C-alpha cells in the first residue's frame, strides 16, 4: 500500500491532484480519487488504467 497525504476537512471534490504523490509522481488532473468515509483508505483510479483501482493508505494532516 502506498501513502497519500490529504488536508483534514477538505472535501473529496476539492482535493487537488497536487495533494497526492503515487510513487513520487503527482496524479494527473484526470485521475480520480475516492476516499472511504473514515478517511483511512483512498482508491486511486488512474486515467491510463481504465477501471483499475489502486488501494492506498491515507495520512490525514490536521492543519490548524
N, C-alpha and C positions, 0 to 999 in steps of 0.2 A: 504493500500500500504506500502510496506517495502522500506527501503532506501539502496542504494548501492553507494559506493564511487569509482570513477574512476579518473585516472590522465588525465588531459586535454592533448589532442594531441596524445594520444595513439590510434592506430587503433584497431578495434574490435578484429581482429585476434591475436593481440599481447597482449591483456589483459589477465593476468593470473587469475586463479581462486582465487588466494590469495588476489586479489583486492576486492573480493565480500564476504560479510557476509550476509547470509539469516538466520534469527532467531538465530544470533550469531554463526552460523556454516559456515565454508568455503565451497564453492562449490567444487565438485569433478572435476577432470580433464575431465571427460566425460560429464559434464553438459555444455549446450550451452548457450551463452549469445548473445542476438540480441538487438542492440541499434537502436533507431529511429534516423533519420537524425539530429534532433535538440538536441540530447543527453539528452533529458528530460525524456525519458521513456526507460526502458530496459525490455525485455522479457526473463525470465529465463526458459529454457527448461531442466527440471530435467531428468537425465538418468533413474531414477527409476519410473518416472511417464510418461509413454510413451505418447508423443504428448500433454501433459498437460502443459500449459504455466502459469507462474506466472508474473503478471504485477507489476513492482516495480518502485518507484521513483528513479531518478538518481541524485546524487550530484556530480558535476564536480569540482575536485580540480585543480585549475590552479597553477601549481608548477613552480616557477620562480627561 
